[in-house]
């Protein structure tokens, strides 16, 4: 049973064995965020989503020259491979996560202040593209 205070953060999930668990993904990500504070990282933004296999979300973020940025994603147990890609304003790929896991991470230090695009892609999710979704959480931190 979910408490009302959790509803805005997690949302309502239908019952069934293979559902996206944004709470699981968010908890993983918050652990990573908190561990970064001791190293001088601060949160720029954090968000959650549900993605089926093959789906993606693109987020716009302004990055400031001189800051170092860390992009971190956590997928729930349904996600076996989540990809993370950073693009500049023209769409040119600047950085790509090369791991085959559910917790990709990138770092980037822009030379110019500009708008960038962060793409989170569910490469492999339990079930098929019409089936279950994975909960994913993205954080952009900086120092």
C-alpha positions as CSV (number, residue, x, y, z in Angstrom):
1,X,0.0,0.0,0.0
2,X,1.4,3.4,-1.0
3,X,1.1,6.4,1.2
4,X,-0.2,9.6,-0.3
5,X,3.0,11.5,0.3
6,X,4.8,9.1,-2.2
7,X,2.2,9.5,-5.0
8,X,3.7,12.7,-6.6
9,X,7.2,11.2,-6.6
10,X,6.6,7.7,-7.7
11,X,3.1,7.7,-9.3
12,X,0.5,5.0,-9.3
13,X,1.6,1.7,-10.6
14,X,-0.8,-1.0,-11.9
15,X,-0.5,-4.4,-10.3
16,X,1.4,-7.2,-12.1
17,X,4.7,-9.1,-11.9
18,X,6.8,-7.0,-14.4
19,X,6.2,-3.3,-13.8
20,X,8.5,-0.4,-13.9
21,X,9.7,0.6,-10.5
22,X,10.6,4.3,-10.6
23,X,11.1,4.2,-6.8
24,X,13.8,1.6,-7.1
25,X,15.6,3.6,-9.8
26,X,15.2,6.8,-7.8
27,X,16.5,5.2,-4.6
28,X,19.6,4.0,-6.5
29,X,20.2,7.4,-8.0
30,X,19.7,9.2,-4.7
31,X,22.4,7.0,-3.2
32,X,24.8,8.0,-6.0
33,X,23.9,11.7,-5.5
34,X,24.5,11.6,-1.8
35,X,27.8,9.9,-2.1
36,X,28.9,12.6,-4.6
37,X,28.4,15.5,-2.1
38,X,31.6,14.6,-0.2
39,X,33.5,15.0,-3.4
40,X,32.0,18.5,-4.1
41,X,29.2,17.5,-6.5
42,X,25.9,19.4,-6.4
43,X,22.6,18.4,-8.1
44,X,21.7,20.3,-11.3
45,X,18.6,18.3,-12.0
46,X,17.1,14.8,-11.4
47,X,14.1,13.1,-12.9
48,X,12.4,9.7,-13.4
49,X,10.7,8.0,-16.3
50,X,9.3,4.7,-17.5
51,X,10.8,3.3,-20.7
52,X,9.9,0.2,-22.7
53,X,12.7,-1.6,-24.6
54,X,13.8,0.6,-27.5
55,X,12.2,3.8,-26.0
56,X,14.2,6.9,-25.1
57,X,13.8,10.3,-23.4
58,X,15.7,13.4,-24.4
59,X,16.3,16.1,-21.8
60,X,17.6,19.6,-22.5
61,X,20.0,21.0,-20.0
62,X,22.1,24.2,-20.0
63,X,25.7,23.5,-19.1
64,X,28.0,26.3,-18.1
65,X,31.6,26.6,-19.3
66,X,34.1,25.8,-16.5
67,X,31.9,23.4,-14.6
68,X,32.4,19.7,-14.7
69,X,29.2,17.7,-15.1
70,X,28.3,14.1,-14.2
71,X,25.3,12.4,-15.8
72,X,24.2,9.3,-13.9
73,X,21.3,6.9,-14.6
74,X,19.9,4.1,-12.6
75,X,17.5,1.5,-14.0
76,X,15.3,-0.7,-12.0
77,X,15.5,-4.6,-12.0
78,X,13.6,-4.7,-15.3
79,X,16.4,-2.8,-17.2
80,X,19.4,-4.8,-18.1
81,X,21.0,-2.2,-20.4
82,X,20.4,1.5,-20.3
83,X,22.4,3.8,-22.6
84,X,23.3,7.4,-22.0
85,X,24.4,9.8,-24.8
86,X,25.3,13.5,-24.6
87,X,24.7,15.7,-27.7
88,X,25.5,19.4,-28.4
89,X,22.9,21.8,-29.7
90,X,23.5,20.8,-33.4
91,X,22.9,17.1,-32.5
92,X,26.6,16.1,-32.7
93,X,27.4,13.3,-30.2
94,X,29.9,14.4,-27.6
95,X,30.0,11.5,-25.2
96,X,28.4,8.0,-25.0
97,X,28.3,5.4,-22.2
98,X,30.0,2.3,-23.4
99,X,28.9,-0.1,-20.7
100,X,26.2,-2.8,-21.0
101,X,24.5,-2.3,-17.7
102,X,21.6,-0.4,-16.0
103,X,23.7,2.3,-14.4
104,X,25.5,4.3,-17.1
105,X,27.5,7.4,-16.2
106,X,29.3,10.1,-18.2
107,X,31.4,13.1,-17.3
108,X,31.8,16.2,-19.4
109,X,33.3,19.7,-19.0
110,X,31.9,22.1,-21.6
111,X,34.2,24.7,-23.2
112,X,31.2,27.0,-23.8
113,X,27.9,27.7,-22.0
114,X,25.2,26.3,-24.2
115,X,22.1,24.0,-24.3
116,X,22.9,20.3,-24.6
117,X,20.8,17.2,-25.1
118,X,21.0,14.2,-22.8
119,X,19.4,11.0,-24.2
120,X,18.5,8.0,-22.0
121,X,17.8,4.9,-24.1
122,X,16.3,1.6,-22.8
123,X,18.4,-0.8,-24.9
124,X,17.3,-4.0,-23.1
125,X,14.3,-4.4,-20.8
126,X,12.7,-7.6,-19.6
127,X,9.9,-8.6,-22.0
128,X,9.4,-7.2,-25.4
129,X,8.8,-3.6,-26.7
130,X,5.0,-4.0,-26.1
131,X,5.5,-5.5,-22.7
132,X,6.9,-4.3,-19.4
133,X,8.6,-1.0,-18.9
134,X,11.7,-0.2,-16.8
135,X,11.9,2.6,-14.3
136,X,14.8,4.9,-14.9
137,X,16.2,7.9,-13.0
138,X,18.6,10.5,-14.4
139,X,20.7,13.0,-12.4
140,X,22.9,15.8,-13.7
141,X,25.4,16.9,-11.0
142,X,28.2,19.5,-11.3
143,X,31.2,20.9,-9.5
